[in-house]
Amino acid sequence: GKLLSLAVNAVAEMKGNDIWMEAAAKRAISVVTESKQAGMDMQAVAVTLNGFARAGIRDEELFSVLGAEACRKASEDPEAFGSQSVSVIVNAFAKLRVTDSELFERMAGVAMLIPPEEFSAQSVANILNAYARNEEMHEPLMVYMSAVVRALEPAQYQARHLAVSVNAYAK
């Protein structure tokens, strides 16, 4: 899973990457659906989805399978997620306008279990932006993320983090 996710990101923005991305999608689906082992960890799921989002490839089957894997893992082992994996997963879905209300609901639940000090300004901005962009308004998450924002040191924020976060709340 990890090597696949790294390969996806390596070729995501290359010209003529179609054959590589198609093969990667098939392999990722196979790893998750046919593996007798653990499948993909959540960082690998996040990085794979991010690669497809960066490439602008909206592979419905891939997003469905990896989204279902993230939902399954959120139910079974929410500690398998960090703020970065949650933010990258929801951001990939939002970037390609892939709707999956169950995924956004489960990721909100996971995010609210992560201690505020484990968030970065970037992950906060990505999470807020993804929920706003996909019109997945989850009030308890918005309240929790507001507390996270206030808990982080102001020096951690760059102007773009503030702009994205404020814009998300405005939506």
N, C-alpha and C positions, 0 to 999 in steps of 0.2 A: 504493500500500500504506500509506504513512504517514498520508495524509489519511483513509483508510478507518478505520484503527485509532484515530485521534483521534475520529472521528465515532462509532464504536462506544462508546467510553468516555464520550462526551458524553451519549449517550442510554441508557446501560446501566441506570441506576436510575430512569429516568422511568417514570411510569405510562403504560400503553398503548403501550409501545415495541415490541410484537410485530412490527408491520409493518416497522419500521425495522431491527430486529435480523434478521428473516428476509431482508430485502433485502441487508443487510450480509454475512450468511453466504453468500448466493449470489454476491455480488460478490467476496468474499475467495476463495472456491473457484475462481471464474472467473479471477481474477488469477493464482493459483498454477498452475492446470491448463492454461490456454489462452494464457498470456502467452508471447510469443516473446522477451521481455526477461528481466530478472532476477527477475520475480515480486515477492515481498515480502522485504524484509530482515528479519533476525531480530528486531530491535526491533519492527517492525510486526507480525510474527507474534505476538510476546509480548504486545504491547499489545492486539491483537485478541482473543486467547484470554482475557486478563485481563478485558476488557469482558464477554465472554460469561459468565465465571465470576462476576463481580460481579452480573450480571443473573440469575444462577441458571439460565441456559439451556444445557442439555446437548445440543448439536447434534452428534450422532455423526459425521455426514459432515464437518462443519467441523473437528472435532477430529482426525478421521482424516486429512484432506487437509493441514491445517497441521502436524500431528504428523509426517507423512511428509516434508513440506518441511523441517522442522527436522532430521529424521534425514538427509535427503539433504545438506543444508548442513553438518551435523556431519561427514559423511564427506569432502565435497569441500573445505570451507573452515572448519575449526574456529575460526579466528581471527575469523570473522564474529560470534562470540558474545562477550558480556561476562558478568560474573557476574550483572548485573541481568537480562539476557534469559534466561539459563538459569534463574534463580530464579523469574521470572515465568511462564515456560512450564511448568515442572514444578508450580508452585503452582496454576496454572489447572487442570491435569489433576487434581491431588489434590483441589482444592476441590469439583469436581463428580464426584469418584470415577470418572473416566475412566481405564481401565486401558490401558496401552500399554507393555509391558515393553521393547520395542525402543527406544522414545523415552527411557525412563528410563535404559536402558543407555548410549545414545549421549550423553545429556546428562551422565551421570556422567563419561564419557570426556572430554567437552569441559571440564567443570568442573575436572577434575584437570590440565588444561593451562593454566588461568588462574593467573597468579602470585598468591600470597596477598595481596599489598598491593593488588590490584585488587578485593578483596572488601570489602563493607561488612558491618556486623553484621546489618543487615536481610536482605541476600542470603544470608548464612550461615544465619540462622534459617529463612528461607523454603525453602531447599534441604533442610535437615535435616528440617523439618516435612513437606514434600511427600513425601519418600521414606518417612518413618515412617507418614504418613497413608495412603499407597497400598500400604503393606507391601512396598515395593520396597527390600529391604535389600541394599545394595551395599557390601560390606565395604571394598574399597579406597577408595571415595569417603568412607566414614565416617572412615577413618584420615586421609585427606588433609584433610578438613574439620576434624578435630581439630587438625591442625597449623595450619590457617588461623586457627582460633579463638585458638590460643595466640599467633599472630603479630600479631594485631590489638591495638591499644592498648585497654586496659580501659575508658578513658573513652568509647570508641565505643559501648559496650554500654549499652542501657537495660534495665531489669528485665525487660521483656517479651521482649527478644531472648534473654536468659539463660534465662528460663523455657521458652521454646519450644525452644531448643537442647538444654537438659538433658532435657526431656521426650522429644524425638526420640531421644536416645541411650538413654533408659530403655526405650523401646518395642522 
